[in-house]
């Protein structure tokens, strides 16, 4: 599989470790990667992005989402907020292909995707004081207690993203694992650089701009909870 994809989609050569973990791409996803990446993909580099050049405009607020999955909700948000720029970061190759196809099908001009590890993207490519909203929706919960240390939300994660947030910028997280929600709340509340936007310093109702996913709707029907957290940089 890897050799076929590398011949068809040259940019994947830089992140072989992720390609090796993937399931097989559909024909449509592979075609989207090959044909649409040059227009809506951002190659990983060890240099800061010129956001005005990337989006062809200046002064638009920037939303960055880490781990957008198949990209359905991200595309919907971008289509409903044309005044904003969006960057989605994802390592899942089929998700990149599916998102690119949806960007084309919905004629989206304000969304770009990066196929690389988010930590390296933030450290190397995202300029300081550039992000108005950082989104992290339904990250891997690593639900077994012995794996909790692998969860992305920890103080080091905040140290990474905080310089990138503008003053007044918002961190928005959501999870359907109550234990992870509690950990998120603990980590975020302990950071003096941000303030909770919840009226009671816990969770916020799902904001209208965050679309309900099919997975989330199914969970609601089964009685599962979802917790949203929003914190603002002071």
Long-range contacts (C-beta under 8 A, 24 or more apart in sequence): 5-30, 5-33, 5-93, 8-33, 8-34, 9-33, 9-34, 9-37, 11-37, 11-41, 11-43, 11-115, 12-93, 12-115, 14-43, 14-44, 14-116, 15-44, 15-91, 15-115, 15-116, 15-117, 18-91, 18-92, 18-93, 18-115, 18-117, 19-93, 22-92, 22-93, 22-94, 23-94, 25-93, 25-94, 25-97, 26-94, 26-97, 28-97, 28-101, 29-93, 29-94, 29-96, 29-97, 29-98, 29-101, 30-97, 32-97, 32-98, 32-100, 32-101, 32-104, 33-93, 33-96, 33-97, 33-100, 36-100, 36-101, 36-103, 36-104, 37-100, 40-100, 40-103, 40-104, 40-108, 40-111, 40-112, 40-113, 41-96, 41-100, 41-112, 41-113, 41-114, 41-115, 42-87, 42-112, 42-113, 42-114, 42-125, 44-114, 44-115, 44-116, 44-120, 44-121, 44-124, 44-125, 45-124, 45-125, 46-124, 46-125, 47-124, 47-125, 48-124, 48-125, 48-126, 48-127, 49-125, 49-126, 49-127, 51-85, 51-127, 51-130, 54-85, 54-112, 55-85, 55-110, 55-112, 57-85, 60-84, 60-85, 60-110, 61-85, 61-132, 61-133, 62-86, 62-87, 62-130, 62-131, 62-132, 62-133, 63-87, 63-131, 63-132, 63-133, 63-134, 63-135, 64-88, 64-89, 64-126, 64-131, 64-133, 64-134, 64-135, 64-164, 65-89, 65-134, 65-135, 65-136, 65-137, 66-118, 66-134, 66-135, 66-136, 66-139, 66-152, 67-91, 67-118, 67-136, 67-137, 67-138, 67-139, 67-140, 68-95, 68-99, 68-113, 68-137, 69-95, 69-138, 70-94, 70-95, 70-98, 70-99, 71-95, 71-96, 71-98, 71-99, 71-102, 71-103, 71-113, 72-98, 72-102, 72-211, 72-213, 73-137, 73-210, 73-211, 73-213, 74-99, 74-111, 75-99, 75-102, 75-103, 75-106, 75-108, 75-111, 76-211, 77-209, 77-210, 77-211, 78-103, 78-108, 78-110, 78-111, 79-106, 79-108, 80-209, 81-110, 81-209, 82-109, 82-110, 84-110, 84-132, 85-110, 85-111, 85-112, 86-110, 86-111, 86-112, 87-111, 87-112, 87-113, 87-114, 88-112, 88-113, 88-114, 89-113, 89-114, 89-116, 89-118, 89-121, 90-114, 90-115, 91-115, 91-116, 91-117, 91-118, 119-160, 122-160, 122-161, 122-164, 123-160, 126-164, 127-164, 128-163, 128-164, 129-163, 129-164, 129-165, 129-166, 129-167, 130-164, 130-166, 131-161, 131-164, 131-165, 131-166, 131-169, 132-165, 132-166, 132-168, 132-169, 132-170, 133-169, 133-170, 133-171, 133-172, 134-161, 134-164, 134-165, 134-169, 134-170, 134-171, 134-172, 135-172, 135-173, 136-171, 136-172, 136-173, 136-174, 137-172, 137-173, 137-174, 137-210, 138-174, 138-175, 138-176, 138-213, 138-215, 138-216, 139-173, 139-175, 139-180, 141-175, 141-177, 141-179, 141-180, 143-177, 143-179, 143-180, 148-183, 151-180, 151-183, 153-180, 153-183, 153-184, 153-187, 153-188, 154-187, 155-187, 155-190, 155-191, 157-187, 158-187, 158-188, 158-191, 158-193, 158-194, 162-191, 162-193, 162-194, 162-233, 165-233, 166-233, 167-233, 167-234, 168-232, 168-233, 169-232, 169-233, 170-197, 170-230, 170-231, 170-232, 170-233, 171-229, 171-230, 171-231, 171-232, 171-233, 172-207, 172-210, 172-228, 172-229, 172-230, 173-228, 173-229, 173-230, 174-206, 174-210, 174-226, 174-227, 174-228, 174-229, 175-226, 175-227, 176-216, 176-219, 176-224, 176-225, 176-226, 176-227, 178-225, 178-227, 181-227, 181-229, 184-227, 184-229, 185-229, 188-229, 188-231, 191-231, 193-233, 193-234, 194-231, 194-232, 194-233, 194-234, 195-231, 195-232, 195-234, 196-229, 196-230, 196-231, 197-230, 197-231, 197-232, 198-229, 198-230, 203-227, 203-228, 203-229, 204-228, 204-229, 204-230
